[in-house]
């Protein structure tokens, strides 16, 4: 979950919790969200519970992983204490994105439990503070993964204006497209390429054409489509397989 890739947000999402804590020294803002995610790229553990944590301090008032030296923990509704590792920091998203498989929830017989989750955190100068999700996670269920139909895995695009297409996922309200270099040419796997926001929140969108100049000739790319649910992504998300493709000489 901490891979450094740049995302393309097709429709904006909401947080499970947005808590302002300006009265508490050291902590300026906390954004806390939990959701289920299906990721077929992780064949051994495709079903996950994911937390999204964005913490800002009163000094920089910007997300900062360095100042948060004490481990975060999340308490599940069934009592499991889930540690948020520093390795889950995502520099491009400026937040922590830890994930857990259902097996982490031993008190619930290996099933992601419904209910409210509690985030406990402190920076190096403050006492622990608890934030409880304002939204109750429903019984765990998962969206189906989108299937990218163009480009196909390993294909060569002769037209830099080719349309990216994928299937409609039942229960999805919108989709998020992620595009990056795959590292074989034109940059490293972490290189961000393009950010596309779109405000059509209530329209299924199963295709997109990048503007001129985004895709370049003789380059190698990977892309992924993520479906988000009718709760605006607050409860369920599902990813497609990563699609590797190249562009030919123009």
C-alpha positions as MATLAB code, in Angstrom:
seq = 'XXXXXXXXXXXXXXXXXXXXXXXXXXXXXXXXXXXXXXXXXXXXXXXXXXXXXXXXXXXXXXXXXXXXXXXXXXXXXXXXXXXXXXXXXXXXXXXXXXXXXXXXXXXXXXXXXXXXXXXXXXXXXXXXXXXXXXXXXXXXXXXXXXXXXXXXXXXXXXXXXXXXXXXXXXXXXXXXXXXXXXXXXXXXXXXXXXXXXXXXXXXXXXXXXXXXXXXXXXXXXXXXXXXXXXXXXXXXXXXXXXXXXXXXXX';
ca = [
       0.000    0.000    0.000;
       2.921    2.335    0.296;
       4.067    2.189   -3.325;
       4.691    5.679   -4.661;
       2.369    6.134   -7.588;
       0.389    9.141   -8.709;
      -3.363    8.752   -9.005;
      -5.970   10.147  -11.318;
      -9.164   10.895   -9.397;
     -12.178   10.637  -11.662;
     -14.708   11.549   -8.983;
     -13.998   13.012   -5.570;
     -14.460   10.882   -2.430;
     -15.325   11.613    1.195;
     -13.557   10.713    4.427;
     -15.016    8.520    7.139;
     -13.613   11.006    9.620;
     -12.309   14.556    9.320;
     -11.383   15.740   12.813;
      -9.909   19.140   13.590;
      -7.801   19.113   16.715;
      -6.333   22.583   16.794;
      -6.813   22.816   20.542;
      -4.369   19.962   21.098;
      -0.734   20.975   20.847;
       1.195   19.221   18.097;
      -1.807   17.966   16.109;
      -3.503   20.221   13.588;
      -5.708   17.893   11.552;
      -6.479   14.186   11.210;
      -8.150   12.557    8.220;
      -9.099    8.943    8.969;
     -10.863    6.544    6.625;
     -11.286    2.755    6.598;
     -12.596    0.653    3.709;
     -12.448   -2.816    2.213;
     -10.363   -3.313   -0.899;
     -10.122   -6.135   -3.410;
      -6.776   -6.248   -5.204;
      -6.194   -9.169   -7.601;
      -2.542   -8.165   -7.955;
      -2.023   -9.683   -4.514;
      -2.993  -13.244   -5.363;
      -2.349  -14.611   -1.859;
      -4.358  -11.935   -0.014;
      -6.691  -10.104   -2.425;
      -9.199   -9.114    0.283;
      -7.990   -6.359    2.604;
      -9.057   -3.823    5.180;
      -7.273   -0.548    4.383;
      -6.872    2.556    6.527;
      -6.263    6.007    5.084;
      -4.609    8.374    7.590;
      -3.525   11.939    6.858;
      -1.976   13.752    9.832;
      -0.861   17.378    9.928;
       1.081   19.069   12.730;
       0.741   22.533   14.185;
       4.207   23.542   12.978;
       4.017   22.873    9.255;
       0.262   22.338    8.987;
       1.116   19.841    6.285;
       1.306   16.044    6.269;
       4.658   15.002    7.679;
       5.811   11.456    8.341;
       9.001   12.558   10.105;
       7.301   14.124   13.122;
       5.179   11.061   13.844;
       7.781    8.879   15.492;
       5.470    6.993   17.838;
       3.510    4.098   16.304;
      -0.106    4.699   15.370;
      -2.574    2.036   16.362;
      -6.101    1.253   15.233;
      -8.449   -0.679   17.491;
     -10.961   -2.852   15.653;
     -14.553   -3.214   16.880;
     -13.657   -6.710   18.125;
     -10.649   -5.482   20.092;
      -7.668   -6.313   17.876;
      -4.885   -3.701   18.061;
      -3.564   -2.993   14.556;
      -0.203   -1.228   14.335;
       0.311    1.292   11.549;
       3.899    0.837   10.299;
       5.941    3.807    9.143;
       6.551    1.895    5.902;
       2.907    2.494    4.957;
       3.682    6.169    4.296;
       2.859    7.151    0.704;
       4.816   10.253   -0.279;
       2.721   11.066   -3.342;
      -0.546   10.888   -1.406;
       0.933   12.444    1.758;
      -0.623    9.884    4.050;
      -0.398    6.442    5.606;
      -2.127    3.529    3.845;
      -1.690    0.396    5.976;
      -3.645   -2.741    5.160;
      -4.539   -5.971    6.924;
      -5.802   -9.333    5.740;
      -8.873  -10.914    7.365;
      -6.555  -13.236    9.313;
      -5.544  -10.260   11.492;
      -8.966  -10.334   13.114;
      -8.542  -13.394   15.299;
     -11.307  -12.308   17.683;
     -13.747  -12.400   14.776;
     -12.644  -15.770   13.369;
     -10.713  -14.274   10.474;
     -13.491  -12.002    9.209;
     -13.135   -8.221    8.886;
     -15.499   -6.971   11.620;
     -18.196   -4.357   11.084;
     -18.496   -1.403   13.438;
     -16.492    1.643   14.446;
     -12.693    1.734   14.329;
     -10.614    3.861   16.711;
      -7.349    5.523   15.681;
      -4.877    6.310   18.489;
      -1.907    8.525   17.676;
       0.561   10.991   19.127;
       3.515   12.878   17.784;
       6.854   13.074   19.600;
       5.661   15.927   21.806;
       2.079   15.034   22.724;
       0.069   12.489   24.628;
      -1.953    9.892   22.701;
      -5.206   11.123   21.199;
      -8.063    8.918   20.022;
     -10.233    9.484   16.950;
     -13.303    7.327   16.384;
     -14.689    6.817   12.908;
     -17.921    8.725   12.464;
     -19.116    6.118    9.985;
     -19.781    2.544   11.012;
     -18.200    0.036    8.650;
     -20.864   -2.346    7.391;
     -20.370   -6.099    7.269;
     -17.370   -6.644    5.041;
     -18.150   -7.120    1.370;
     -16.146   -6.454   -1.772;
     -16.678   -4.969   -5.213;
     -15.657   -6.946   -8.268;
     -12.421   -5.879   -9.915;
     -12.697   -3.759  -13.068;
     -11.290   -5.380  -16.196;
      -9.282   -3.093  -18.475;
     -10.233   -3.826  -22.080;
      -7.898   -1.326  -23.762;
      -4.947   -1.358  -23.741;
      -4.436   -5.054  -23.180;
      -1.536   -6.545  -21.243;
       1.710   -6.286  -23.203;
       0.159   -4.401  -26.094;
       1.760   -1.675  -28.192;
      -0.292    1.471  -28.783;
       0.300    2.926  -32.216;
      -2.002    5.876  -31.469;
      -1.072    8.130  -28.539;
      -4.697    9.269  -28.412;
      -6.017    5.752  -27.862;
      -8.925    5.527  -25.444;
      -8.523    3.617  -22.174;
     -11.592    1.443  -21.580;
     -12.812   -0.908  -18.858;
     -15.983   -2.740  -17.897;
     -18.718   -1.376  -15.650;
     -18.584   -2.790  -12.102;
     -21.947   -3.454  -10.364;
     -22.244   -1.279   -7.274;
     -19.548    1.183   -8.365;
     -20.331    4.877   -8.571;
     -17.073    6.042  -10.087;
     -13.565    4.977  -11.035;
     -10.029    6.186  -10.425;
      -7.334    5.763  -13.053;
      -3.650    5.456  -12.129;
      -0.929    5.846  -14.765;
       2.831    5.634  -14.231;
       6.028    4.669  -15.990;
       6.878    1.004  -15.515;
      10.595    1.721  -15.160;
      11.908    0.193  -18.359;
      11.962    3.577  -20.057;
      11.049    7.171  -19.362;
      11.409    7.085  -15.593;
      11.145    4.907  -12.525;
       8.073    2.920  -11.427;
       7.285    5.664   -8.925;
       7.287    8.501  -11.435;
       3.958   10.369  -11.461;
       2.661   11.175  -14.902;
      -0.771   12.709  -14.920;
      -3.509   13.869  -12.535;
      -7.024   14.078  -13.916;
      -9.833   15.302  -11.608;
     -13.409   15.077  -12.845;
     -16.490   16.425  -11.068;
     -19.141   14.221  -12.711;
     -19.846   12.413   -9.458;
     -22.913   10.455  -10.447;
     -22.017    9.172  -13.882;
     -20.542    5.789  -14.641;
     -17.393    6.434  -16.643;
     -15.809    3.440  -18.301;
     -13.459    5.143  -20.731;
     -10.986    7.985  -20.848;
      -8.656    9.528  -23.430;
      -5.547   11.246  -22.150;
      -4.994   14.762  -23.512;
      -2.322   15.283  -26.131;
       1.171   15.127  -24.717;
       0.503   12.821  -21.762;
       1.509    9.615  -23.544;
       4.808    9.817  -25.405;
       6.246    7.624  -28.138;
       8.601    4.739  -27.392;
       7.778    4.606  -23.690;
       6.679    1.845  -21.308;
       3.729    2.419  -18.969;
       1.542    0.670  -16.442;
      -2.019    1.621  -15.614;
      -4.701    0.525  -13.208;
      -8.402    1.261  -12.746;
      -9.990    1.286   -9.289;
     -13.758    1.084   -8.751;
     -15.312    2.846   -5.773;
     -18.722    2.147   -4.351;
     -21.963    4.105   -4.207;
     -20.906    5.340   -0.772;
     -18.335    7.472   -2.650;
     -15.515    5.081   -1.907;
     -15.847    5.247    1.865;
     -16.661    1.566    2.279;
     -15.537   -0.489   -0.717;
     -12.923   -0.257   -3.452;
     -11.605   -2.756   -5.986;
      -8.598   -2.564   -8.285;
      -7.918   -3.988  -11.704;
      -4.785   -5.886  -12.573;
      -1.857   -3.668  -13.502;
      -1.720   -3.395  -17.298;
       1.718   -3.041  -18.882;
       1.848   -1.479  -22.338;
       4.214    0.438  -24.596;
       3.849    3.142  -27.185;
       5.390    2.778  -30.606;
       7.250    5.257  -32.770;
       5.001    8.017  -34.071;
];
